Amino acid sequence: MKDDFLKEILGFKSIEQAKLNMRFFKTGEGGYSQNDVFLGLVSKQNRVLAKKYYKFLTLSDFEELLQNKYHEIRMTTLFMMVLQYQKGDLEKKKNIFEIYINNYQQINNWDLVDNSAPHISGDYAFNNSCEDVLWNLARCGNLWAERISVVSSMYFIKKKSFDYPIEICEYFLSHKHDLIHKAVGWMLREIGKQDVSVLENFLKKNIQKMPRTTLRYAIERFEESKRKEYLLIK
């Protein structure tokens, strides 16, 4: 079935859409996704293919497909991994988590991370008390591993477990990359949705250290007057 999947996804190739995707995801020289290669699919096509094929592919197929040069093939593979993970038993979840962590270098764009990390690495780390794996990613010096460690927080936040998310957000306040600034601000905003007092305590403690982008994301849901107050502090 892997060959059938590859044949079908390659059949959706669109040069014009690929050009749009390459500009959107900054694949040019110096961009965060420099040299990534696109087929030219849109997200809906990736999801439709994932639902069609996920039941029939093996863990070995996933490992192989994550090495594919085409962004959309890696994206659809991650969608399929999420679907298998969600329907799998404990052993299946463990195996998919390990494949995910061991191949983080291939999960090398924000959309790949954001559509998979909460559902695989976040879920598994929370339910198996292995935040240490996420901290290893946070400290490895790879931008995408770092983003995985941050965005995995989403699962913790939805469970109203704030210790790990707060600690990882504090850890990355001094990071230099805008994609981490945005991810941290996003997680803080999500914390605020669950418990605004936790967010406000974080702001009180850390606002002077926060990149402005992070702050803007974190306070996005506040009333305008309150947003202005925080921005004036910063």
Stockholm file with secondary structure:
# STOCKHOLM 1.0

chainA/1-234         MKDDFLKEILGFKSIEQAKLNMRFFKTGEGGYSQNDVFLGLVSKQNRVLAKKYYKFLTLSDFEELLQNKYHEIRMTTLFMMVLQYQKGDLEKKKNIFEIYINNYQQINNWDLVDNSAPHISGDYAFNNSCEDVLWNLARCGNLWAERISVVSSMYFIKKKSFDYPIEICEYFLSHKHDLIHKAVGWMLREIGKQDVSVLENFLKKNIQKMPRTTLRYAIERFEESKRKEYLLIK
#=GR chainA/1-234 SS CHHHHHHHHHTTCCHHHHHHHHHHTTCSTTSTTTTCBCCCCCHHHHHHHHHHHGGGCCHHHHHHHTTCSBHHHHHHHHHHHHHHHHHCCHHHHHHHHHHHHHTGGGCCSHHHHHTTTIIIIIHHHHHTTCHHHHHHHHTSCCHHHHHHHHHTHHHHHHTTCCHHHHHHHHHTTTCCCHHHHHHHHHHHHHHHHHCHHHHHHHHHHHGGGSCHHHHHHHTTTSCHHHHHHHHHHC
#=GC SS_cons         CHHHHHHHHHTTCCHHHHHHHHHHTTCSTTSTTTTCBCCCCCHHHHHHHHHHHGGGCCHHHHHHHTTCSBHHHHHHHHHHHHHHHHHCCHHHHHHHHHHHHHTGGGCCSHHHHHTTTIIIIIHHHHHTTCHHHHHHHHTSCCHHHHHHHHHTHHHHHHTTCCHHHHHHHHHTTTCCCHHHHHHHHHHHHHHHHHCHHHHHHHHHHHGGGSCHHHHHHHTTTSCHHHHHHHHHHC
//
